[in-house]
Amino acid sequence: MTSSRTLVIACCALMAACSARAVLQDASGTLRVVAQEALPSDATKAAECVAKLLAQHESATVVVALDAMAWDALRAANPKSKDDRGLRVVAIGDSLPSVDQHSALDSIIVATTGAAVAVDLALLASHGIELPKQVALGTRTVTAANAAAGGAPRLAPGDLGMEMLRRQHTEVLTTTPSTDVIFKIALVQMRAAAGFDERLREEVKAASKRYPQLELVCYDAAGDATRFVALVTQCITENLRAVLLSADDWSMLASIETKVNEHRYEQKIALIALDPMVAVAGATCSVGSDQAILGRAAGEALRALLPTGGDVLVLSTQTPASRTAARLQGFVDALGLRAN
């Protein structure tokens, strides 16, 4: 996978091109991104920015939101846009759309939490099986037509790798174990807020319940980095077999004392980071959506909406920058876009 540094540079270059009034377009010149905007993090200002862009680019018939916050800003800025203007929307989101959103959204690319895979990896690690360093997973594209079926899958190499692991270790990844040995694992979240964090926790719980040989405990650091580190340290010193981690800033783990890390390696405790974009220092592996795959899926959904071309707005607010860059690069690659 392209390095995060390269992706950030590419993203910045594309943003700079758009700011200079350059147009990204495909080889035929019929499909054009007339504006690509990184929205402010403040919800009100983001909505105002989107409203201004919609007014400036009346020719645009599709808006692509590269993350859930951009989609929220679009809805806040122009909630009746589909009726008033015939505007169509492709969005990368953190959860499946509700039924009432289907009429307002043409395609949503759902970012996986990686929860089920992380739980399987935790069980494998509990049996001493070596884990891959990174598992970057695919996505699902949901439309009104396929929502009842859960959307159409788009696989990534990580999905295929996990399927191979599962077939190799069916005696471990079984819901009917032959012994009564219980392995204790944990989920430590920086925060357990509504939205993606809540979805992640519930999916980890559901995946764990499938295995009677697993006992899951969940911890919420309530946004406190010091408490997050303390909870991870507690799990390590209590000799849990695997610890699933969810955070937005992994640098905090560097403060864990060397002796604690040594204890963790000695006891073969697996630290599984739920974030595919980072190489977490000391983590056994990282799991989550392949961000470039998300971007490619958005590009493919857009092409299906505009088979003969048209003008497009691309919005983003996602942080960190590496995620936005990877999604944007995947989107650009899928459509063969270039600066004009």
Buried (B, 14 or more C-beta within 10 A) or exposed (E): BEEBEBBBEBBBEBBEBBEEEBBBBBEEEEBBBBBBBBBBEEBEEBBBBBBEBBEEBEEBBBBBBBBBBBBBBBBBBBEEBBEEEEBBBBBBBBBBBEEEBBEBBBBBBBBBBBBBBBBBBBBBBBBEBEBBEBBBBBBBBBBBEEBEEEBBEBEBBBBEBBEEBBEEBEEBBBEEBEEEEEBBBBBBBBBBEEEBBBBBBEBBBEBBEBBEBBBBBBBBBEEEBEBBBBBBBBBBBEEBBBBBBBBEEBEBBEEBEEEBBEBBEEEEBBBBBBBBBBEBEBBBBBBBBBBBBBBBBBBBBBBEBBEEBBBBBBBBBBEBBBBBBBBBBBBBEBBEBEBE
